[in-house]
Amino acid sequence: MVKGEPPRLPFFITIVDMLKKIPVRDVRVGMHLQEFCGAWLDHPFWRSRFVLTNPKDLKLILESPIREVWIDTSLGLDVEPDATGDYAPVETAETPRRDPPPPVEPRTSFSDELKSAAKICAMGKEAVASMFLEARMGKAIDPDAVAPLVEEMSNSVLRNPGALISLARLKTADNYTYMHSVAVCALMIAVARRLGLDPQQVSDAGMAGLLHDLGKALIPLEVLNKPGKLTDEEFTLVKAHPEEGYKLLEGTSINAMALDVCLHHHEKMDGSGYPKGLNGETISLFAKMGAVCDVYDAITSNRPYKAGWCPAESIKRMAEWKGHFDPSVFQAFVKSLGIYPVGAFVRLKSGKLGVVVEQGEHSLLRPKVRVFFSARSQAYIVPETIDLECSPEKIAGREDPEKWGIKDFNHHWLGDNA
C-alpha cells in the first residue's frame, strides 16, 4: 500500500455492495438484472442477465410470477434512496446463490406438455436469433447465457420428449435457421439420454445442438435464405459454416465436446463428409449424434424449395443411407423417437387415419395414435386417441395427408400450438 493511501477493502466487501436481492416492486429501468429468483419459465426472457432498458419489459416482470430478483449495482442503477425493503446482499465474492431449481415433474402426457414446450420453443428461437445477431455484429458469444434454456429443454424432454421435438420441427421459411437449432438441441438431449450418458453430458449434448450451426450467422442472408438451388460458389460458402462456428465459439466457456459437434456435425462414417473428411474411427460420439439429429430435422422440415418428409418416412430413408451414420447412434436415435415418431401420419388396419401423438412404453411399433379420418368413408370422424399397446389395432403403414385431401394437418393434433 502506498503511504498516505487509504486502506483498500477486501474484494468481497465491495461485492456485497454490488449485488442485492430486491423485490420486483423496486425494480426500475436502468438496473442490471443479474438473476431471477424462481423457475426459468416463470420470467418472460431467455436471458437472466441484462440491463433493463425498456419499460415494457419492466411491465412484463411485474406481471410475472417472479417476486424477487438479484441486481448488480456496479453495472446498473441501485434501488431508489427512499425505497424500503430488507435487501439481502451476497455474503461472498461468488455470484448470487441460485434458488434450488424446482424438481422435474414426472412424465406427463403429450397434451399437458405442449403448453410449456410452446413457450420453450418461442424463447429458444429468440435466444438463437439474438446470438446470430450478436455474431454478425462481431460481439462475443456467451454460451452460459443459454444454459438455463438448455436445462429447461432437457426437463421438457424428460417429461415428454414428443411435445418439444414435434413442435420444434414445425418451422416457417423465416425462422428455419433458428428453430433448426432448437430442434437439434431437443433431439440431442433425447439421444444422449437414450445412450445412458450422465447428466453433464446430456447438458453438453443439448448445448452442442443449440449452437452447432452458429457459423451460419456469417453466411450472407441472400445465400442462407435462398429459395432455390445453390450455385457451386454459394454451396462452398455454406460448407464453411462449421469452421466459422468453431472460430466464434473457440475460447468461450462452451464444453470441448460441444465445440467438436459444431466443427464436425457434417462428417460421415465413410469419410465423405466435411470439413475434415473424418471417418467412423475419428469422429467423436457427440459429433456422430449431431450428424443424425441435424439431418433428421433438416429432412422433416418444410423448406422454400422442398416439402419436408414425414417423420416415419425420414427414419426409413435414413436407415437406408449406407456410410452416413454410426449404426449404434442411429439405433439409439430411433429408439428415442420411435419407428413412427410423434407427428407421423399413419393408417391403421381398420382403415382409420391418424397421427402419432406419443410413443408406447414397451413397443416401438405400438404408439398412441389420434385418429380423425376414415379411409373407407373418406370423411372425418370423431377424434379419439387409441393406445395400440392396449388395442387389437395395428399400424398398416405411413400415409400422406395430401393424398386424402386433409388440410391444416398439424392443427388436428397440435391445435393452436401448430
C-alpha positions in Angstrom: 0.0 0.0 0.0 1.3 3.5 -0.9 2.0 5.8 2.0 -1.0 8.1 2.6 -3.3 5.9 0.5 -6.5 4.8 2.4 -6.6 1.1 3.2 -8.3 -1.0 0.5 -11.3 -3.0 1.4 -11.2 -6.7 0.7 -12.8 -7.6 -2.6 -15.7 -9.5 -1.1 -16.8 -6.4 0.8 -17.3 -4.4 -2.5 -19.2 -7.4 -3.9 -21.6 -7.1 -1.0 -22.4 -3.5 -2.1 -22.8 -4.6 -5.8 -25.2 -7.5 -5.7 -28.5 -7.3 -4.0 -31.7 -9.3 -3.9 -34.7 -7.0 -4.1 -38.5 -7.3 -4.5 -39.7 -6.8 -8.1 -41.7 -3.7 -6.9 -38.4 -1.9 -6.5 -37.1 -2.8 -10.0 -36.7 0.1 -12.3 -35.4 0.8 -15.8 -31.7 1.2 -15.8 -31.0 -1.7 -13.4 -28.7 -4.6 -14.3 -30.7 -7.8 -13.6 -28.3 -10.5 -12.5 -30.7 -13.3 -11.7 -34.4 -14.0 -11.5 -35.5 -15.8 -8.3 -37.8 -18.6 -9.5 -38.3 -21.0 -12.3 -36.9 -20.1 -15.7 -40.3 -20.5 -17.4 -41.8 -18.0 -14.9 -40.0 -15.0 -16.2 -40.6 -13.7 -19.8 -37.0 -13.5 -21.0 -34.5 -16.1 -22.3 -31.6 -14.2 -20.7 -31.2 -13.8 -17.0 -28.5 -11.1 -17.0 -29.1 -7.8 -18.8 -29.7 -4.1 -18.3 -33.4 -3.3 -18.2 -33.9 -0.5 -20.7 -37.5 -1.0 -21.9 -40.5 0.0 -19.7 -42.5 -2.7 -21.4 -40.0 -5.3 -20.2 -40.4 -3.9 -16.6 -44.2 -4.4 -17.0 -43.7 -8.0 -18.1 -41.6 -8.6 -15.0 -44.2 -7.1 -12.7 -46.9 -9.2 -14.3 -44.9 -12.5 -14.0 -44.9 -14.9 -11.0 -41.4 -13.7 -10.2 -41.3 -11.9 -6.8 -37.6 -11.2 -6.3 -34.5 -10.5 -8.5 -30.8 -10.1 -8.0 -29.4 -6.8 -9.3 -25.7 -5.7 -9.9 -25.3 -2.1 -8.9 -21.9 -1.9 -10.5 -23.4 -2.4 -13.9 -26.7 -0.6 -13.4 -28.8 1.6 -11.1 -29.3 0.9 -7.4 -32.6 0.9 -5.6 -34.2 4.3 -5.0 -32.8 6.1 -1.9 -36.2 6.2 -0.4 -37.2 2.6 -1.2 -37.9 0.5 1.8 -37.1 -3.2 1.9 -35.0 -5.8 3.5 -32.4 -6.2 0.8 -30.1 -9.2 1.0 -26.5 -8.7 -0.1 -24.5 -11.7 -1.2 -22.1 -13.0 1.6 -19.1 -13.9 -0.5 -17.4 -12.9 -3.7 -19.3 -15.6 -5.6 -22.2 -14.9 -7.9 -25.7 -14.8 -6.4 -26.8 -18.1 -4.9 -29.4 -19.6 -7.3 -32.6 -20.7 -5.7 -32.7 -24.5 -5.9 -34.4 -25.5 -9.2 -37.9 -26.9 -8.8 -37.9 -30.7 -9.0 -38.6 -32.0 -12.5 -42.2 -33.2 -12.7 -42.8 -36.8 -13.5 -43.6 -37.9 -17.1 -46.6 -36.0 -18.4 -48.9 -36.6 -21.3 -48.2 -35.1 -24.7 -51.1 -32.6 -24.4 -50.1 -31.5 -21.0 -46.5 -30.8 -22.0 -47.4 -28.8 -25.2 -48.0 -25.5 -23.4 -44.6 -25.5 -21.8 -43.0 -26.8 -24.9 -44.5 -24.0 -27.0 -43.0 -21.3 -24.6 -39.6 -23.0 -24.6 -39.7 -23.1 -28.4 -40.5 -19.4 -28.6 -37.8 -18.4 -26.2 -35.4 -20.8 -27.8 -36.0 -19.1 -31.2 -35.4 -15.7 -29.6 -32.2 -16.8 -28.0 -30.7 -18.3 -31.1 -31.8 -15.3 -33.2 -30.1 -13.0 -30.7 -26.9 -14.9 -30.7 -26.9 -14.9 -34.5 -27.3 -11.1 -34.5 -24.5 -10.7 -31.9 -22.2 -12.9 -34.1 -23.0 -10.8 -37.2 -22.2 -7.6 -35.2 -18.8 -9.1 -34.1 -19.8 -9.4 -30.4 -18.5 -12.2 -28.2 -20.8 -15.2 -27.7 -21.6 -16.2 -24.1 -22.8 -19.9 -24.0 -23.5 -19.5 -20.3 -26.4 -17.2 -21.2 -28.3 -20.1 -22.7 -27.5 -22.7 -20.1 -30.9 -22.2 -18.3 -32.7 -22.6 -21.7 -30.9 -25.9 -22.3 -31.8 -27.0 -18.8 -35.5 -26.3 -19.4 -35.4 -28.1 -22.7 -33.8 -31.1 -21.0 -36.6 -31.0 -18.4 -39.3 -30.9 -21.1 -37.7 -33.8 -22.9 -37.7 -35.7 -19.7 -41.4 -35.1 -19.0 -42.4 -35.9 -22.6 -39.9 -35.8 -25.4 -42.5 -35.8 -28.2 -44.0 -32.4 -27.4 -40.9 -30.3 -27.7 -39.4 -32.3 -30.5 -42.5 -32.2 -32.7 -43.2 -28.6 -32.0 -39.6 -27.6 -32.9 -40.0 -29.4 -36.2 -42.7 -27.0 -37.3 -40.9 -24.1 -39.0 -41.5 -21.3 -41.4 -39.1 -20.1 -44.0 -38.3 -17.0 -41.9 -37.4 -18.9 -38.8 -35.9 -22.1 -40.2 -32.3 -21.5 -39.2 -33.2 -20.6 -35.6 -35.8 -23.3 -35.0 -33.5 -25.9 -36.5 -31.0 -25.2 -33.7 -33.8 -25.5 -31.1 -34.9 -28.8 -32.7 -31.4 -30.3 -32.8 -30.9 -29.3 -29.2 -34.0 -31.3 -28.1 -33.0 -34.2 -30.3 -29.5 -34.3 -28.9 -30.9 -34.4 -25.4 -33.2 -37.2 -26.2 -30.4 -39.3 -27.8 -28.0 -38.6 -25.0 -30.5 -39.9 -22.5 -31.2 -43.0 -24.6 -27.4 -43.7 -24.8 -27.3 -43.5 -21.0 -24.9 -40.5 -20.8 -24.5 -38.8 -17.4 -26.4 -35.5 -16.6 -23.5 -33.3 -17.5 -23.0 -35.0 -20.8 -26.7 -34.7 -21.6 -26.5 -30.9 -20.9 -23.4 -30.7 -23.1 -25.2 -32.5 -25.9 -28.1 -30.0 -25.7 -25.7 -27.1 -25.7 -24.0 -28.6 -28.7 -27.3 -28.9 -30.6 -28.3 -25.3 -29.8 -25.0 -23.8 -31.0 -24.0 -26.3 -33.8 -25.0 -24.0 -36.7 -23.8 -20.7 -35.2 -21.4 -20.3 -38.1 -24.3 -19.8 -40.4 -24.6 -16.3 -38.9 -21.6 -15.3 -41.0 -23.1 -16.6 -44.3 -24.8 -13.8 -46.4 -28.5 -13.8 -45.8 -29.3 -13.9 -49.5 -27.4 -17.2 -49.7 -28.7 -18.6 -46.4 -32.3 -18.0 -47.2 -32.1 -18.6 -51.0 -35.3 -20.5 -52.0 -33.7 -22.3 -54.9 -30.7 -24.5 -55.6 -27.4 -23.1 -54.6 -24.6 -22.4 -57.1 -21.3 -24.2 -56.5 -19.8 -20.9 -55.1 -22.8 -20.5 -52.8 -22.5 -24.0 -51.6 -18.8 -23.5 -50.8 -19.8 -20.6 -48.6 -22.4 -22.7 -46.8 -19.9 -25.5 -46.2 -17.7 -23.1 -44.4 -20.2 -22.7 -41.5 -18.8 -25.5 -39.2 -15.3 -23.9 -39.2 -16.7 -20.4 -38.8 -18.9 -21.5 -35.9 -15.8 -23.1 -34.3 -13.9 -19.8 -34.5 -16.9 -18.0 -33.0 -17.1 -20.4 -30.0 -13.4 -21.2 -29.5 -12.2 -19.6 -26.3 -15.6 -19.3 -24.8 -17.0 -21.4 -21.8 -18.5 -24.0 -24.2 -17.6 -27.6 -23.4 -14.9 -29.1 -25.7 -17.2 -31.8 -26.9 -19.9 -29.3 -27.8 -17.3 -27.4 -29.7 -16.4 -30.6 -31.5 -20.0 -31.0 -32.6 -20.0 -27.5 -34.1 -17.0 -28.4 -36.2 -17.8 -32.0 -37.2 -21.6 -32.5 -37.4 -21.3 -32.8 -41.2 -18.7 -35.6 -41.1 -19.8 -39.1 -42.3 -18.8 -42.6 -41.3 -17.3 -43.3 -44.7 -15.1 -40.2 -44.7 -17.1 -38.4 -47.4 -18.2 -35.6 -45.1 -16.8 -32.1 -44.4 -14.8 -30.1 -43.3 -12.1 -32.6 -42.4 -13.2 -35.8 -44.1 -13.1 -37.8 -40.8 -14.3 -41.4 -40.7 -16.0 -43.6 -38.2 -12.9 -44.2 -36.2 -12.0 -40.5 -35.8 -15.5 -38.9 -35.4 -16.4 -38.3 -31.7 -19.6 -39.8 -30.2 -21.1 -36.3 -29.8 -20.4 -35.4 -33.5 -22.0 -38.7 -34.6 -25.1 -37.8 -32.6 -25.0 -34.3 -34.1 -24.9 -35.7 -37.6 -28.0 -37.8 -37.1 -30.0 -35.1 -35.3 -29.1 -32.4 -37.8 -30.1 -34.5 -40.8 -33.3 -35.7 -39.3 -34.6 -32.2 -38.5 -33.5 -30.9 -41.9 -35.3 -33.5 -44.0 -38.5 -33.4 -41.9 -38.8 -29.6 -42.1 -40.6 -27.7 -44.8 -38.2 -25.6 -46.9 -39.0 -22.9 -49.5 -37.8 -25.3 -52.2 -39.0 -28.7 -50.8 -41.7 -30.0 -48.5 -40.4 -32.0 -45.5 -40.7 -35.7 -45.4 -43.0 -37.4 -42.9 -41.1 -38.3 -39.7 -41.6 -42.0 -40.3 -40.6 -41.8 -43.9 -37.4 -39.9 -42.8 -36.5 -42.6 -40.4 -36.9 -45.2 -43.1 -34.8 -43.4 -45.6 -32.0 -42.5 -43.2 -31.8 -46.2 -42.3 -31.0 -46.9 -46.0 -28.1 -44.4 -46.3 -25.0 -46.6 -46.0 -21.9 -45.0 -44.7 -23.6 -41.9 -43.4 -24.4 -42.6 -39.7 -23.0 -44.6 -36.9 -25.2 -47.7 -36.6 -25.3 -47.7 -32.8 -26.0 -44.0 -32.6 -28.7 -44.2 -35.2 -30.3 -47.2 -33.4 -30.4 -45.1 -30.1 -31.9 -42.2 -32.1 -34.7 -44.4 -33.5 -35.4 -45.9 -30.1 -35.7 -42.3 -28.6 -38.2 -41.2 -31.3 -39.8 -44.5 -32.3 -40.3 -46.3 -35.7 -43.3 -44.0 -36.1 -42.2 -40.7 -34.4 -44.7 -38.2 -33.0 -46.2 -36.3 -35.9 -46.2 -39.3 -38.2 -49.4 -39.7 -40.2 -50.4 -43.4 -40.3 -53.2 -45.7 -41.4 -54.5 -48.4 -39.1 -55.6 -51.9 -40.2 -59.2 -50.8 -39.6 -58.9 -48.0 -42.2 -58.8 -45.2 -39.6 -56.2 -42.5 -40.3 -54.5 -40.5 -37.6 -51.3 -39.0 -36.2 -48.9 -40.5 -33.7 -49.0 -38.4 -30.5 -47.0 -40.5 -28.1 -44.7 -43.5 -28.1 -45.7 -46.8 -26.5 -44.0 -47.7 -23.3 -43.0 -51.2 -24.4 -43.1 -51.3 -28.2 -41.7 -49.1 -31.0 -44.5 -50.4 -33.3 -47.4 -49.6 -30.9 -47.6 -45.9 -30.2 -50.6 -43.9 -29.3 -52.5 -42.6 -32.4 -55.0 -39.8 -32.5 -57.4 -40.9 -35.3 -59.7 -38.4 -37.0 -60.3 -39.6 -40.6 -61.7 -42.8 -42.2 -60.1 -44.2 -45.4 -63.3 -46.2 -46.1 -65.8 -43.4 -46.0 -63.2 -40.7 -46.9 -64.6 -38.4 -44.3 -63.6 -37.0 -40.9 -64.7 -39.0 -37.9 -65.0 -38.1 -34.2 -61.3 -37.8 -33.0 -60.1 -40.4 -30.5 -56.7 -41.4 -29.2 -56.0 -45.2 -29.5 -53.2 -46.8 -27.4 -52.0 -49.5 -29.7 -50.4 -51.4 -26.8 -53.9 -51.9 -25.3 -55.8 -52.4 -28.6 -56.0 -55.1 -31.3 -55.5 -52.3 -33.8 -52.2 -52.2 -35.7 -50.5 -49.7 -38.0 -50.8 -50.7 -41.6 -48.4 -48.1 -43.0 -47.4 -44.5 -43.4 -49.7 -42.1 -45.3 -49.6 -38.7 -46.9 -52.2 -36.2 -45.6 -52.4 -34.5 -49.0 -53.4 -37.8 -50.7 -56.6 -37.7 -48.6 -57.3 -34.0 -49.0 -56.5 -33.3 -45.4 -55.8 -29.6 -44.9 -54.0 -28.0 -42.0 -52.9 -31.4 -40.9 -50.9 -30.2 -37.9 -53.9 -28.4 -36.4 -55.6 -31.8 -36.0 -53.2 -32.8 -33.3 -51.4 -29.7 -32.1 -54.4 -27.3 -32.1 -53.3 -23.7 -31.5 -49.7 -24.8 -31.0 -49.3 -25.7 -34.7 
